[in-house]
Amino acid sequence: MDLRKLKTILELFENSDIQEMELTEDKETIRLAKGPGGAVTVTPPPPAPVQAPPPAHHCPDYH
C-alpha cells in the first residue's frame, strides 16, 4: 500500500468517530482500531499459513 495513501487514511481515521476498520488493497490488509484515549493501533495481517507439500507419489516396481 502506498505510504502517502496510508498516512492520509490514518489522519482521516484519527479525526473520525470510527472506532475500528479493516482495509484491503490487492493482497495487503491492515486493521485500524482506536484504543483508550483515542490511540490508534495498526495491526498487519497474520502471516499466511504455509501449506505442506503434497505427498510423494509411490510408483510400483514393474518386473
C-alpha positions as a Markdown table, in Angstrom:
| # | Residue | x | y | z |
|---|---|---|---|---|
| 1 | Met | 0.0 | 0.0 | 0.0 |
| 2 | Asp | 1.3 | 3.4 | -0.9 |
| 3 | Leu | 2.7 | 5.2 | 2.2 |
| 4 | Arg | 1.2 | 8.5 | 1.3 |
| 5 | Lys | -2.2 | 6.9 | 1.0 |
| 6 | Leu | -1.8 | 5.1 | 4.3 |
| 7 | Lys | -0.8 | 8.3 | 6.0 |
| 8 | Thr | -3.9 | 10.1 | 4.7 |
| 9 | Ile | -6.2 | 7.2 | 5.7 |
| 10 | Leu | -4.6 | 7.3 | 9.3 |
| 11 | Glu | -5.2 | 11.1 | 9.6 |
| 12 | Leu | -8.9 | 10.7 | 8.4 |
| 13 | Phe | -9.4 | 7.7 | 10.8 |
| 14 | Glu | -7.9 | 9.6 | 13.8 |
| 15 | Asn | -10.2 | 12.6 | 13.2 |
| 16 | Ser | -13.4 | 10.5 | 12.7 |
| 17 | Asp | -15.8 | 8.8 | 15.0 |
| 18 | Ile | -15.0 | 5.4 | 13.5 |
| 19 | Gln | -13.6 | 3.1 | 16.2 |
| 20 | Glu | -12.4 | 0.2 | 14.1 |
| 21 | Met | -11.9 | -0.6 | 10.4 |
| 22 | Glu | -10.1 | -3.0 | 8.1 |
| 23 | Leu | -8.6 | -2.1 | 4.7 |
| 24 | Thr | -7.7 | -4.5 | 1.9 |
| 25 | Glu | -5.9 | -3.5 | -1.2 |
| 26 | Asp | -4.7 | -6.1 | -3.6 |
| 27 | Lys | -3.3 | -8.8 | -1.3 |
| 28 | Glu | -2.4 | -6.4 | 1.6 |
| 29 | Thr | -4.7 | -5.9 | 4.6 |
| 30 | Ile | -4.4 | -3.7 | 7.6 |
| 31 | Arg | -6.7 | -3.3 | 10.6 |
| 32 | Leu | -7.1 | 0.1 | 12.4 |
| 33 | Ala | -8.6 | 0.3 | 15.9 |
| 34 | Lys | -8.8 | 3.1 | 18.4 |
| 35 | Gly | -7.8 | 2.2 | 22.0 |
| 36 | Pro | -8.3 | 4.0 | 25.3 |
| 37 | Gly | -7.8 | 7.8 | 24.9 |
| 38 | Gly | -8.2 | 7.5 | 21.1 |
| 39 | Ala | -4.8 | 5.9 | 20.5 |
| 40 | Val | -4.7 | 4.3 | 17.0 |
| 41 | Thr | -3.4 | 0.8 | 16.7 |
| 42 | Val | -2.3 | -0.5 | 13.2 |
| 43 | Thr | -2.3 | -4.3 | 13.0 |
| 44 | Pro | -0.7 | -6.0 | 10.0 |
| 45 | Pro | -2.4 | -9.2 | 8.9 |
| 46 | Pro | -1.1 | -12.5 | 10.3 |
| 47 | Pro | 1.3 | -14.4 | 8.0 |
| 48 | Ala | -0.3 | -16.7 | 5.5 |
| 49 | Pro | -0.3 | -20.3 | 6.6 |
| 50 | Val | 2.4 | -22.4 | 5.0 |
| 51 | Gln | 1.0 | -25.3 | 3.0 |
| 52 | Ala | 2.6 | -28.7 | 3.3 |
| 53 | Pro | 3.9 | -30.1 | 0.1 |
| 54 | Pro | 1.7 | -32.8 | -1.5 |
| 55 | Pro | 2.6 | -36.4 | -0.5 |
| 56 | Ala | 5.1 | -38.1 | -2.8 |
| 57 | His | 3.6 | -40.5 | -5.3 |
| 58 | His | 4.7 | -44.1 | -5.0 |
| 59 | Cys | 5.3 | -45.8 | -8.3 |
| 60 | Pro | 5.1 | -49.6 | -8.0 |
| 61 | Asp | 8.1 | -51.5 | -9.4 |
| 62 | Tyr | 7.3 | -53.4 | -12.6 |
| 63 | His | 9.4 | -56.5 | -13.2 |
